[in-house]
Amino acid sequence: MVDIKKIKAPKERRYGSPCYHEVQAFLNCLKTNDYDDSKCRGEIQAMTRCSDALLAKAKENKGRHKVTTNYHLQRLAQAVLNKKK
């Protein structure tokens, strides 16, 4: 029998990691400037803008609940286990 806790929904990565390019640009800037972050102001601002946009989007979608496949699988497993008892 499958343990309910081990059922996981596959992770969807349609659009890639958020702010990936901004973080990479910042890390590259740090490396080329001997880890002096004062020389990477533009990259820091780009990362801040990206993270602020993500937070704004999360707040916008806060009221909408996204039901996942994992949720339905767990409900189905519970129903099956309860019928056996």
C-alpha positions as CSV (number, residue, x, y, z in Angstrom):
1,M,0.0,0.0,0.0
2,V,1.2,3.5,-0.8
3,D,1.9,5.8,2.2
4,I,-0.3,8.9,1.9
5,K,2.6,11.2,2.9
6,K,4.7,9.9,0.0
7,I,2.2,11.0,-2.7
8,K,3.6,14.2,-4.3
9,A,2.4,16.2,-7.2
10,P,5.0,16.8,-9.9
11,K,6.6,20.2,-9.8
12,E,5.7,22.3,-12.8
13,R,8.4,24.5,-14.2
14,R,6.9,26.0,-17.3
15,Y,8.4,29.4,-17.0
16,G,11.7,28.6,-15.2
17,S,12.7,29.9,-11.8
18,P,11.5,33.4,-10.9
19,C,14.3,36.0,-10.9
20,Y,16.9,33.4,-12.1
21,H,18.6,35.8,-14.5
22,E,18.7,38.7,-12.1
23,V,20.3,36.5,-9.4
24,Q,22.8,35.1,-11.9
25,A,23.7,38.6,-13.0
26,F,24.3,39.6,-9.4
27,L,26.4,36.6,-8.6
28,N,28.5,37.1,-11.8
29,C,28.9,40.8,-10.8
30,L,30.1,39.8,-7.4
31,K,32.6,37.3,-8.8
32,T,34.1,39.8,-11.3
33,N,34.4,42.5,-8.6
34,D,36.0,40.4,-5.9
35,Y,32.7,40.2,-4.0
36,D,32.4,44.0,-3.5
37,D,28.6,44.5,-3.6
38,S,29.0,48.3,-3.8
39,K,30.0,47.8,-7.5
40,C,26.8,45.8,-8.3
41,R,24.1,48.4,-7.5
42,G,22.3,47.9,-10.9
43,E,22.1,44.1,-10.4
44,I,20.8,44.6,-6.8
45,Q,18.1,47.0,-8.1
46,A,17.1,44.5,-10.8
47,M,16.8,41.7,-8.2
48,T,14.7,44.0,-5.9
49,R,12.4,44.9,-8.7
50,C,11.9,41.3,-9.7
51,S,11.2,40.1,-6.1
52,D,8.8,43.1,-5.6
53,A,6.9,42.1,-8.7
54,L,6.6,38.5,-7.5
55,L,5.3,39.6,-4.1
56,A,2.8,41.9,-5.8
57,K,1.6,39.0,-7.9
58,A,1.3,36.7,-4.9
59,K,-0.8,39.3,-3.0
60,E,-3.0,39.7,-6.1
61,N,-3.7,35.9,-6.3
62,K,-4.1,35.5,-2.5
63,G,-7.8,35.1,-2.6
64,R,-7.8,32.4,-5.2
65,H,-7.2,28.9,-4.0
66,K,-5.5,26.6,-6.4
67,V,-6.5,23.0,-5.8
68,T,-3.6,20.7,-6.6
69,T,-3.5,17.1,-7.8
70,N,-1.9,16.1,-4.5
71,Y,-4.9,17.4,-2.6
72,H,-7.3,15.2,-4.7
73,L,-5.0,12.2,-4.3
74,Q,-4.9,12.5,-0.6
75,R,-8.7,12.9,-0.4
76,L,-9.1,9.8,-2.5
77,A,-6.7,7.8,-0.4
78,Q,-8.5,8.8,2.8
79,A,-11.8,7.8,1.3
80,V,-10.5,4.4,0.4
81,L,-8.9,3.8,3.8
82,N,-12.0,4.9,5.6
83,K,-14.2,2.4,3.6
84,K,-11.9,-0.5,4.5
85,K,-12.4,0.2,8.3
